[in-house]
Amino acid sequence: MLRGKFKKTETLPAEEDSLENVLPSVEALDTAKKTGKNKSRKEVPDGLFRKCDACRKILYEEDIRENWYCCPECGKNFRIDPWTRIRMLTDKDSFEEWDRELTGDDPLSFPGYEDKLRDMREKTGLTEAVVTGQALIRGSRTALGVMSPDFIMGSMGTAVGEKITRMVERATAERLPVILFCCSGGARMQEGIFSLMQMAKTSQALKRHDEAGLLYVPVLTDPTTGGVTASFAMLGDVILAEPGALIGFAGARVIRQTIGQKLPEGFQSAEFLQKHGFVDRIVRREQMRTTLGVLLQSCACR
């Protein structure tokens, strides 16, 4: 439905400013990355181009934005921050954030952890690795949580678990469905057992939400791993995933070394998990808002 609203105007460069003159080759970028030198940095402004890790094409940042933050060449989904995703999904100005001031601390006095948290807050503008609240999606009110890949790789600490639990409990009290975009490297090692306890806490909150007859839809994005996969990411009534997302518990290398066998092609991809019954549907980014809207409306009509 939204494709027609994002139109790209293509302007051809002048001959003397052709892409060959202003755009560094993939080989040049790789060499610069290895040597720490980038001779073309003065010629190419920061933020103008981005290289796709999948097809290794050099892309205009504007083209990526207009293509739902996906590679126009191969379709790879780039990781996006929570506020960008919220703008893409929700009705205009409908999002109301919950528990913004809730932050974690350093329960184990882990060396350097407080500095890491402070740096992440300054860099991302977020207080923690998840944003929670309520919003309208195609007119349907829902509780909405979005995890951030930029805040310590979306790892689950006590504050993340607490924010998600509070969101689910409030949704249960107000009889709201819950949609949660999962993106995580797993439990946050700097918090040890306190982080692992969040698996049980969030799961119990979702159980009570389910017993109240309410809808829960987790959306698995790249990557969804570790303790998040082993808890709230896999407890949905309907489990959606973005194309190509890495989804799993332990890493493929660890599994391969443990079982001593070669893993199937595409192992731990969203497509592999859908084929084996762990994911209900893979939804492209431009179709996500419509898909969630239909699910929410169907739930409201029950």
C-alpha positions as CSV (number, residue, x, y, z in Angstrom):
1,M,0.0,0.0,0.0
2,L,2.8,2.4,0.8
3,R,5.0,1.8,-2.2
4,G,3.6,4.7,-4.2
5,K,4.3,7.2,-1.5
6,F,8.0,6.7,-1.6
7,K,9.1,7.9,-5.1
8,K,12.8,8.4,-6.0
9,T,13.9,11.1,-8.3
10,E,17.0,10.0,-10.2
11,T,19.5,12.6,-11.2
12,L,22.4,11.7,-13.5
13,P,25.8,13.1,-12.5
14,A,27.7,15.3,-14.9
15,E,30.5,13.5,-16.9
16,E,33.3,15.0,-14.8
17,D,31.5,14.0,-11.6
18,S,30.7,10.5,-12.7
19,L,30.5,7.7,-10.0
20,E,33.9,6.4,-11.2
21,N,35.4,9.7,-10.2
22,V,33.8,10.3,-6.8
23,L,32.9,6.8,-5.6
24,P,35.7,4.6,-4.2
25,S,35.8,1.0,-5.3
26,V,35.0,-1.9,-3.0
27,E,38.6,-2.9,-3.2
28,A,39.7,0.6,-2.2
29,L,37.4,0.6,0.8
30,D,38.5,-2.8,2.0
31,T,42.2,-1.7,1.7
32,A,41.5,1.5,3.6
33,K,39.7,-0.4,6.3
34,K,42.6,-2.8,6.7
35,T,45.3,-0.1,6.7
36,G,43.3,2.5,8.6
37,K,43.8,4.9,5.7
38,N,41.1,6.3,3.5
39,K,42.5,8.6,0.8
40,S,39.0,9.2,-0.7
41,R,37.5,10.5,2.6
42,K,38.0,14.1,1.4
43,E,36.2,13.4,-1.8
44,V,33.2,11.5,-0.3
45,P,31.3,13.3,2.5
46,D,30.4,11.2,5.5
47,G,27.0,9.7,5.4
48,L,26.5,9.9,1.6
49,F,27.3,6.3,0.8
50,R,27.1,2.9,2.6
51,K,28.4,-0.5,1.6
52,C,26.1,-3.5,1.8
53,D,27.7,-6.3,3.7
54,A,25.8,-8.9,1.7
55,C,26.3,-8.0,-2.0
56,R,29.2,-5.5,-1.2
57,K,27.7,-2.8,-3.5
58,I,28.3,0.8,-2.7
59,L,24.9,2.5,-2.2
60,Y,23.5,6.0,-1.8
61,E,22.2,6.5,1.7
62,E,19.2,8.2,0.3
63,D,18.3,5.2,-1.9
64,I,18.6,3.0,1.2
65,R,16.2,5.2,3.2
66,E,13.7,5.3,0.3
67,N,13.9,1.5,0.1
68,W,12.8,1.0,3.7
69,Y,16.4,0.8,4.9
70,C,16.9,-2.3,2.7
71,C,19.6,-2.8,0.0
72,P,18.1,-1.8,-3.4
73,E,20.4,-4.4,-5.0
74,C,20.1,-7.6,-3.0
75,G,17.2,-6.8,-0.5
76,K,19.3,-7.2,2.7
77,N,17.7,-5.5,5.7
78,F,19.9,-3.0,7.3
79,R,19.7,-2.7,11.1
80,I,17.7,0.4,12.2
81,D,17.2,2.3,15.4
82,P,14.0,2.0,17.5
83,W,12.7,5.5,16.6
84,T,13.1,4.9,12.9
85,R,11.1,1.7,13.2
86,I,8.5,3.3,15.2
87,R,8.0,6.1,12.6
88,M,7.7,3.4,9.9
89,L,5.1,1.4,11.8
90,T,2.8,3.7,13.8
91,D,0.1,6.2,12.9
92,K,1.6,9.7,12.9
93,D,2.2,11.2,16.4
94,S,0.5,8.3,18.1
95,F,3.4,6.7,20.0
96,E,3.5,7.4,23.7
97,E,6.7,6.2,25.5
98,W,6.5,4.3,28.8
99,D,9.3,4.1,31.4
100,R,11.8,6.2,29.6
101,E,13.7,7.0,32.8
102,L,14.1,3.4,33.9
103,T,17.8,2.6,33.6
104,G,20.0,-0.3,34.8
105,D,23.0,-0.1,37.1
106,D,26.1,-2.2,37.7
107,P,25.0,-5.0,40.1
108,L,28.3,-7.0,39.8
109,S,30.6,-3.9,39.8
110,F,31.9,-5.2,36.4
111,P,35.0,-3.4,35.3
112,G,34.2,-0.6,32.8
113,Y,30.5,-1.4,32.7
114,E,29.3,1.9,34.0
115,D,31.5,3.8,31.5
116,K,30.0,1.5,28.7
117,L,26.5,2.4,29.7
118,R,27.2,6.1,29.8
119,D,28.9,6.0,26.4
120,M,25.9,4.1,24.9
121,R,23.4,6.6,26.3
122,E,25.4,9.5,24.8
123,K,25.9,7.8,21.5
124,T,22.3,6.5,20.9
125,G,20.2,8.9,22.8
126,L,18.5,6.0,24.5
127,T,18.4,5.2,28.2
128,E,18.4,1.4,27.5
129,A,18.4,-1.2,24.8
130,V,14.6,-1.2,24.4
131,V,12.0,1.4,23.8
132,T,8.5,0.6,25.1
133,G,5.1,2.4,25.0
134,Q,1.8,2.4,23.3
135,A,0.7,3.4,19.8
136,L,-1.8,3.2,17.0
137,I,-1.0,0.9,14.1
138,R,-3.6,1.5,11.3
139,G,-6.0,2.7,13.9
140,S,-5.6,-0.2,16.4
141,R,-4.2,0.6,19.8
142,T,-1.3,-1.7,21.0
143,A,1.6,-1.9,23.4
144,L,4.8,-1.7,21.4
145,G,8.4,-2.5,22.2
146,V,11.4,-2.1,20.0
147,M,14.9,-3.3,20.8
148,S,17.9,-1.4,19.7
149,P,20.8,-3.1,17.9
150,D,23.1,-0.1,18.7
151,F,22.8,-0.3,22.5
152,I,25.3,-3.0,23.5
153,M,23.8,-5.1,20.6
154,G,20.4,-5.1,22.2
155,S,21.6,-7.3,25.0
156,M,19.2,-8.1,27.8
157,G,20.1,-6.7,31.2
158,T,17.9,-6.0,34.2
159,A,16.5,-2.8,32.9
160,V,15.6,-4.3,29.5
161,G,13.8,-7.2,31.2
162,E,12.0,-4.8,33.6
163,K,10.9,-2.5,30.9
164,I,9.5,-5.4,28.8
165,T,7.8,-6.9,31.9
166,R,6.2,-3.6,32.8
167,M,5.0,-3.1,29.3
168,V,3.4,-6.5,29.2
169,E,1.8,-6.1,32.7
170,R,0.4,-2.7,31.7
171,A,-0.9,-4.2,28.5
172,T,-2.6,-6.9,30.4
173,A,-4.2,-4.4,32.8
174,E,-5.5,-2.2,30.0
175,R,-6.3,-5.3,27.8
176,L,-4.0,-4.3,25.0
177,P,-2.2,-6.6,22.5
178,V,1.6,-6.6,22.6
179,I,4.0,-6.3,19.6
180,L,7.7,-6.6,20.4
181,F,10.5,-6.2,17.8
182,C,13.3,-8.4,19.0
183,C,16.9,-7.7,18.2
184,S,19.5,-9.0,20.6
185,G,22.9,-10.6,21.1
186,G,21.4,-12.4,24.2
187,A,21.8,-11.9,27.9
188,R,24.1,-9.1,29.1
189,M,27.2,-10.9,30.5
190,Q,28.2,-7.8,32.6
191,E,25.1,-8.5,34.8
192,G,25.5,-12.3,35.1
193,I,22.6,-14.1,36.8
194,F,20.6,-10.9,37.1
195,S,20.4,-10.8,33.3
196,L,19.4,-14.5,33.1
197,M,16.6,-13.9,35.6
198,Q,14.9,-11.7,33.1
199,M,14.1,-14.7,30.9
200,A,11.8,-16.1,33.6
201,K,10.4,-12.7,34.6
202,T,9.4,-11.7,31.0
203,S,8.0,-15.2,30.3
204,Q,5.8,-15.1,33.4
205,A,4.4,-11.7,32.4
206,L,3.6,-13.0,29.0
207,K,1.9,-16.1,30.4
208,R,-0.5,-13.9,32.4
209,H,-1.1,-11.8,29.3
210,D,-1.9,-15.0,27.4
211,E,-4.2,-16.2,30.1
212,A,-6.1,-12.9,29.8
213,G,-6.9,-13.9,26.2
214,L,-4.7,-11.1,24.6
215,L,-2.6,-11.2,21.5
216,Y,1.2,-11.2,21.6
217,V,3.2,-10.9,18.3
218,P,7.1,-11.0,18.5
219,V,8.9,-9.8,15.3
220,L,12.3,-11.4,15.0
221,T,14.9,-9.1,13.4
222,D,18.6,-9.5,12.7
223,P,20.0,-10.8,15.1
224,T,17.8,-12.5,17.6
225,T,19.9,-14.8,19.7
226,G,20.7,-16.2,23.2
227,G,18.5,-15.7,26.2
228,V,16.1,-13.5,24.2
229,T,15.4,-16.3,21.7
230,A,15.0,-18.7,24.7
231,S,12.4,-16.6,26.3
232,F,10.0,-13.8,25.1
233,A,11.1,-14.0,21.4
234,M,9.5,-17.4,20.9
235,L,6.4,-17.1,23.0
236,G,4.1,-15.4,20.5
237,D,0.7,-16.3,19.3
238,V,2.0,-15.4,15.9
239,I,5.8,-15.2,15.3
240,L,6.9,-13.0,12.5
241,A,10.4,-12.4,11.2
242,E,12.2,-10.1,8.7
243,P,13.9,-11.7,5.7
244,G,17.4,-13.1,6.3
245,A,17.4,-12.5,10.0
246,L,19.8,-14.5,12.1
247,I,17.8,-16.4,14.8
248,G,19.2,-18.9,17.2
249,F,20.3,-19.6,20.7
250,A,24.0,-20.6,20.6
251,G,26.2,-19.6,17.7
252,A,26.6,-21.8,14.7
253,R,30.3,-22.4,15.3
254,V,29.6,-23.5,18.9
255,I,26.9,-25.9,17.7
256,R,29.1,-27.3,15.0
257,Q,31.9,-28.0,17.4
258,T,29.6,-29.5,20.0
259,I,27.8,-32.0,17.7
260,G,30.7,-32.6,15.3
261,Q,28.6,-32.3,12.3
262,K,28.2,-30.0,9.3
263,L,25.2,-27.7,9.7
264,P,22.6,-27.4,6.9
265,E,22.8,-24.5,4.5
266,G,21.0,-21.4,5.8
267,F,21.0,-22.8,9.3
268,Q,19.6,-20.2,11.8
269,S,18.2,-17.9,9.1
270,A,14.6,-16.8,9.3
271,E,13.8,-18.8,6.2
272,F,15.3,-22.0,7.7
273,L,13.2,-21.5,10.9
274,Q,10.0,-20.9,8.9
275,K,10.6,-24.1,7.0
276,H,11.0,-26.0,10.3
277,G,8.0,-24.5,12.0
278,F,9.6,-22.0,14.4
279,V,8.4,-18.9,12.5
280,D,4.9,-18.4,11.2
281,R,5.6,-15.8,8.5
282,I,8.5,-13.8,7.0
283,V,7.3,-10.3,6.3
284,R,9.1,-7.7,4.2
285,R,9.7,-4.3,5.8
286,E,7.3,-2.5,3.5
287,Q,4.6,-5.0,4.3
288,M,5.1,-5.0,8.1
289,R,2.7,-2.2,9.0
290,T,-0.1,-3.7,6.9
291,T,0.5,-7.2,8.3
292,L,0.5,-6.0,11.9
293,G,-2.6,-3.9,11.2
294,V,-4.5,-6.9,9.9
295,L,-3.5,-9.0,12.9
296,L,-4.6,-6.3,15.4
297,Q,-7.9,-5.7,13.6
298,S,-8.6,-9.5,13.6
299,C,-7.8,-9.7,17.3
300,A,-10.2,-6.8,18.0
301,C,-13.0,-8.5,16.1
302,R,-12.9,-11.7,18.2
